[in-house]
């Protein structure tokens, strides 16, 4: 069993930056694929970024490519999503998710077994 807790959300002006954290307990991130998803009001949950269990393979949605960076610190058992050049359309609740290491990094939320409670990110124009 894995418990995930996100933090780092907040209100920021367009063009600003935030770093989201995802603290894991119950199983180490060294053996997990980690993904970040987001959901805006009235919209479906969408994939943002993912990192493979080794940390070497990353995958980004086109909408955030070049602006967001996903990483994980195995020693701290924490995943991160560094978000730069934020836009109002990035406003959403952001969720961290984890999947077993035998899975590939996926944009399909159904591939992830464990989820955090979410953290709100609001970008003002």
N, C-alpha and C positions, 0 to 999 in steps of 0.2 A: 504494500500500500504506500502511496506517495501523497503527501500533502504539499500543496503549493500556495504561497502567499505573495501576492503582488504588492508593490509599493512604488512611490515615485511619481504618481500622477498629480495633476494640478491644473491650474489656469496659467496660460502663457500667451504672449502676443505672437502674432504671425511673424515668422522668421526666427523665433526663439528655439530653445532646445530643452529637452527633458531626457532624463535617463530613468527608465523603468527597471525595477529589480523583481526577481522571482526567486524567493527563498524556498528551498525544498527540504523536506524531512521525510524520513521513512525509507528512502532509497537514494543513493547518490546519483548525481547528474552525470557521473562518469559512464554510466550505463544507460543513458536515456537520450532520446531525440527530444529536443525542446522546440516548441513553436510559440509564436505570438499571433493572436487573432484579435480582431476588434469588431465591435458592433455599435453602430450609430442608431439613434431612435428611428424606428420605422424601417430599418434596413436589416438585411440578413447578415449573419456573422461572416466576416471575410478574413482570409489569411493575410498576414502581414509579413512574417519572416519565420524561417526555421533553420535550425543548426543540427547537424548529425551528431551521433554519440561521440565521435572522435573530436568534434569541434572544427574539423577541417572543411567540411562541406556546409555551405550556407545557400539559402534560397530565399529570394525576395519577391514580393508582389511588384509588378511594374510601377505601381503608384508610389512606392516608397524607395525604389532602387536609387542609390546614390545619395539618399538622405538619411536612411536608417541603417543601423549596424547591429546585428545580433551577435551575442557572444555568451559564453558560459565559463565560470570559474569553478573548476572541479574542487579545488581546495576549500572554497567557501560554500560549495554546493548551491550556487546561486547563478541564475541566468540574468542576462541584461538585454535591454533594447535601448540603444542610444538613438534618440530622435533629434535630428537637426533640421533647420529650415522648415519648421512646422508651418502648416497651412490650416486655414479654418476647416477644410474638408477632412483633416485628420482627427477632428473631434469625434470621440467615441469612448466607450468603455473598452479597455484593453485587457485581454485575458492571456495568461500564460498556460501552456499545456505541455504534457509530457507523454512520451510513448516509449515502449521498450526498444533497446538498442538494435534489435534485429530488423526493425522497420526503417524504411528510408524516410528522408525528410519529405513531408507531404503537405500539400496545401489543403487537403481534405480533412476537415475537423473530425470526421469519423474515425480517422486513424489514431487519434490521441485518446488515451485512456484516463488521464488525470487532468483536472482543471483547477485553476485558482478561482477566487471570488470576483476578480476584476478590479481595475482601478480606472477612475475617470480621468480622461485627458480632454481639456477644453482649450481650443486655440481661438483667440479673439482676433478680429480683423482690424 
